[in-house]
Amino acid sequence: MREVTAEAKASLDITNDVCPITFVKTKLKLEELEPGEVLEVILKSGEPLANVPRSAKQEGHKILKVEQQGENFRLLIRKGE
């Protein structure tokens, strides 16, 4: 499987937030982007890591990558149409 690389148009750090605010902030940031643009989200494990990607997919966005970076995770989301 080849690695997906994408240039993030915007970045969002939600490591200090708890659910459901984590996805609310992610959704608001995605609304600022054009379809096809990529948002980088830095988040913690647990509920945010489980809920933010799932909620983004339900909204029609594509999860490009989830990778661990120390204690946090980096999520790349491509905005849907």
SULMO-V218497 format. One record per pair of residues at least 4 apart in sequence whose C-alpha atoms are under 6 Angstrom apart, sorted by the first residue. I is the first residue (numbers start at 1). J is the second residue. D is the distance in whole Angstrom. If there is no record, write none. Layout:
BEGIN
i = [I & I]
j = [J & J]
d = [D & D]
END
This chain:
BEGIN
i = [8 & 8 & 8 & 9 & 9 & 10 & 11 & 11 & 11 & 12 & 13 & 13 & 14 & 14 & 14 & 15 & 15 & 17 & 18 & 23 & 23 & 35 & 35 & 35 & 36 & 36 & 37 & 37 & 38 & 38 & 39 & 39 & 40 & 40 & 41 & 41 & 42 & 42 & 43 & 43 & 44 & 44 & 45 & 47 & 48 & 51 & 56 & 57 & 57 & 60 & 61 & 61 & 61 & 62 & 62 & 63 & 64 & 64 & 65 & 65 & 66 & 66 & 67 & 67 & 68 & 69]
j = [38 & 39 & 40 & 38 & 39 & 39 & 39 & 40 & 41 & 41 & 41 & 42 & 22 & 42 & 43 & 43 & 44 & 22 & 22 & 27 & 52 & 79 & 80 & 81 & 78 & 79 & 78 & 79 & 77 & 78 & 76 & 77 & 75 & 76 & 74 & 75 & 73 & 74 & 72 & 73 & 72 & 73 & 49 & 51 & 52 & 55 & 61 & 61 & 62 & 80 & 78 & 79 & 80 & 77 & 78 & 77 & 76 & 77 & 75 & 76 & 74 & 75 & 73 & 74 & 73 & 73]
d = [5 & 5 & 6 & 5 & 6 & 5 & 6 & 5 & 6 & 5 & 6 & 5 & 6 & 6 & 5 & 5 & 5 & 6 & 6 & 6 & 5 & 5 & 5 & 5 & 6 & 5 & 6 & 6 & 5 & 4 & 6 & 5 & 6 & 5 & 6 & 5 & 6 & 5 & 6 & 5 & 5 & 6 & 5 & 6 & 6 & 6 & 5 & 5 & 6 & 5 & 6 & 5 & 4 & 6 & 5 & 5 & 5 & 6 & 6 & 5 & 6 & 5 & 6 & 5 & 4 & 5]
END
